Amino acid sequence: MSEYVTVAKVGAIPAGQGGTFAIGDKLVAVFNRDGSYYAIDDLCPHMGASLGAGQLDEEGAVTCPWHAWRFDICDGTWRDNPRLKIPSYPVRVKGEEIQVQLIDQNSQSAEQ
């Protein structure tokens, strides 16, 4: 399991919005929903648009800015077909830092 990585300070992501952050060679979208933070892969699997630039709705779904695919920010589920998901990542706030933990999806699957 990997370490948590600081991506931003509390307050840097306005409520109801998201941002894109590089963690190593991976882009992660982090969202602020009512003061709670959530992280998913930034790239939409359809055509690679940035989900961090998408519109976050009151139901906790982000809409891809290119073709309107919608993903749940809590677990990465595609709202139009719940059998498909993109990776989601644990987020914590430590002091004034928003931190994301990238989990190796292969080792996670092997553990289950």
Summary of the structure (lengths in Angstrom):
residues: 112
radius of gyration: 13.2
end to end distance: 14.0
largest distance: 37.2
contacts: 328
relative contact order: 0.24
helix: 9%
strand: 46%
